């Protein structure tokens, strides 16, 4: 939640969203990709992550960008208002740190 809101702010008062994260399993991946992603972006969410458990990838979508970007190794998220970036090792998330990465991102 953006810093200008207090921890106990009612959700209805929040009008700024930085990130939405969906965890997609076998039964929800198409719905999460084809419907929820677009719904979040239309709401004004600045970045949507779809964590695909089957592909072992984190797919990132942003407004006005045509497609998801897949990350299998390292993902850096740094909104302007955050002093430090969040660096996420996708291999740790998926428990694949000993495997050879398929891509470099």
C-alpha positions as CSV (number, residue, x, y, z in Angstrom):
1,X,0.0,0.0,0.0
2,X,1.4,3.5,-0.8
3,X,3.0,5.2,2.2
4,X,0.5,8.1,2.2
5,X,-2.2,5.7,3.5
6,X,-2.2,4.5,7.1
7,X,-2.0,0.8,7.9
8,X,-5.7,0.6,8.8
9,X,-7.1,2.7,6.0
10,X,-10.4,1.4,4.7
11,X,-10.0,-0.2,1.3
12,X,-12.7,2.0,-0.3
13,X,-10.6,5.1,0.5
14,X,-7.5,3.7,-1.4
15,X,-7.4,5.0,-4.9
16,X,-3.8,4.2,-5.9
17,X,-2.6,0.6,-6.5
18,X,1.0,-0.2,-7.3
19,X,0.9,-4.0,-7.6
20,X,-1.5,-6.9,-7.9
21,X,-0.2,-10.5,-7.6
22,X,-2.2,-13.5,-8.8
23,X,-0.9,-17.1,-8.2
24,X,-2.1,-19.2,-11.1
25,X,-2.5,-22.9,-10.7
26,X,-3.4,-25.4,-13.4
27,X,-7.1,-24.6,-13.1
28,X,-6.9,-20.8,-13.0
29,X,-4.1,-19.8,-15.3
30,X,-6.2,-18.9,-18.4
31,X,-8.7,-16.9,-16.3
32,X,-5.9,-15.1,-14.5
33,X,-4.1,-14.3,-17.7
34,X,-7.0,-13.5,-20.0
35,X,-9.5,-11.8,-17.6
36,X,-8.0,-10.8,-14.2
37,X,-4.9,-9.2,-15.7
38,X,-6.9,-6.9,-17.9
39,X,-9.3,-6.1,-15.0
40,X,-6.5,-5.0,-12.7
41,X,-4.9,-2.9,-15.4
42,X,-8.2,-1.2,-16.2
43,X,-8.6,-0.4,-12.5
44,X,-5.3,1.5,-12.6
45,X,-2.9,-1.0,-11.1
46,X,0.5,0.0,-12.2
47,X,1.9,-3.6,-12.4
48,X,0.4,-7.0,-12.4
49,X,2.3,-10.2,-11.6
50,X,1.0,-13.6,-12.5
51,X,2.9,-16.2,-10.7
52,X,2.5,-19.3,-12.8
53,X,3.1,-22.4,-10.7
54,X,3.1,-24.7,-13.8
55,X,5.6,-22.7,-15.9
56,X,7.7,-21.6,-12.9
57,X,7.7,-18.1,-14.2
58,X,6.5,-14.7,-13.0
59,X,4.7,-12.9,-15.8
60,X,4.7,-9.1,-15.5
61,X,2.1,-6.8,-17.2
62,X,2.1,-3.0,-17.2
63,X,-0.3,-0.5,-18.7
64,X,0.2,0.3,-22.3
65,X,2.5,-2.6,-22.9
66,X,1.3,-5.2,-25.3
67,X,2.3,-8.4,-23.6
68,X,3.4,-10.1,-20.4
69,X,7.1,-10.3,-19.8
70,X,8.3,-13.6,-18.3
71,X,10.8,-13.8,-15.5
72,X,12.3,-17.1,-14.4
73,X,15.4,-16.0,-12.5
74,X,15.3,-12.5,-11.1
75,X,12.7,-9.8,-10.9
76,X,13.3,-6.2,-9.7
77,X,10.4,-4.1,-8.7
78,X,11.0,-0.4,-7.9
79,X,8.1,2.0,-7.8
80,X,9.2,5.6,-7.8
81,X,7.9,6.2,-4.2
82,X,9.9,3.3,-2.7
83,X,13.4,4.2,-1.5
84,X,14.8,0.7,-2.3
85,X,13.9,-1.9,-4.9
86,X,12.4,-5.2,-4.1
87,X,14.6,-7.9,-5.7
88,X,12.9,-11.3,-6.0
89,X,14.8,-14.5,-6.9
90,X,12.1,-16.5,-8.7
91,X,14.2,-19.7,-8.4
92,X,13.8,-19.4,-4.6
93,X,10.0,-18.8,-5.0
94,X,9.6,-21.9,-7.1
95,X,12.2,-24.0,-5.2
96,X,14.3,-24.4,-8.4
97,X,17.5,-22.7,-7.2
98,X,19.7,-25.6,-8.2
99,X,18.4,-25.9,-11.8
100,X,19.9,-24.2,-14.8
101,X,17.8,-21.2,-15.7
102,X,16.0,-21.1,-19.0
103,X,16.4,-17.4,-19.4
104,X,18.4,-14.7,-17.9
105,X,15.7,-12.4,-16.5
